[in-house]
Amino acid sequence: MRSFAPVNFSGNTMMSEQSGSTSVPSASRVAPHPLLKSYYADEPARKRRVNEMFDSSAPHYDWITGAMSFGTGRWYRGDVLRRNGVMAGTHLLDVGSGTGVIAALAQNLVGPTGVVVAVDPSEGMLAEARKAGVRDTRLGRGEALPVEDGEFDIVTMGYALRHVEDLVVTFREYLRALKPGGRVLLLEITRPEGRVQYGLVKFYLKHIVPVVTRIVRRSAEAEKLMRYYWDTIEACVPPAEILAALETAGFTDVKRHVLNGMFSEYTATRKGAGA
């Protein structure tokens, strides 16, 4: 669960947009953000350091994100799943599943005839997911999923897109895992455009949340992870590049729905058989 829920900083406003003609060259790496040199020096070091932060913060993570979202996170994610057609019998793959909040909610929706698989690179986070009742957890990354071709009706990722190595490579793996006609659903926090909202959100996520985390949970690593969380939001590529990367990977009907100016829901579809 790389997760924050929609706290209304600027009024409850929604909007949608569709991908334009922008394209991302398939030959070049499309990172979600530049290397953040204050945390690591290169890509292998990034993977190690991020895993270390999530492993050590796993026992604190649900408390932190629940408190910072004022308890609305689970409701929001459940609502998003229902709005995107998760129902009895659905086969769902949750990537970057973390402590398994989306996966656990999905299990309740798909019932005994459905399938839910939770994938995450952090064993510490997956241990928490299993405690929460998630039945099928697998160690892995979005760029190399431990699943067969065409297994799933929907692939979800909740607030973890900023932690992958390459957007296009990751999205091609999602395409491979989906059945023809299957859909991808990506939840992400986007840096607000307005100066006032940006300033409020930055102060809250970069300063208040880490300090409260350190005081209440007494974990320096959890505090650092929360500061890193904001830094990746601030450095993340703009939504247009994420939409373009989805198209480059082969998805169609690529869209972004925005809540409160900062909570992005990206959706896209794998072409149906014979399309």
Beta strands, then each sheet from edge to edge (+ up, - down):
strand 1: 14-18
strand 2: 91-95
strand 3: 115-120
strand 4: 137-139
strand 5: 152-158
strand 6: 178-189
strand 7: 252-259
strand 8: 263-269
sheet 1: 1+ 7- 8+ 6- 5- 2- 3- 4-
end
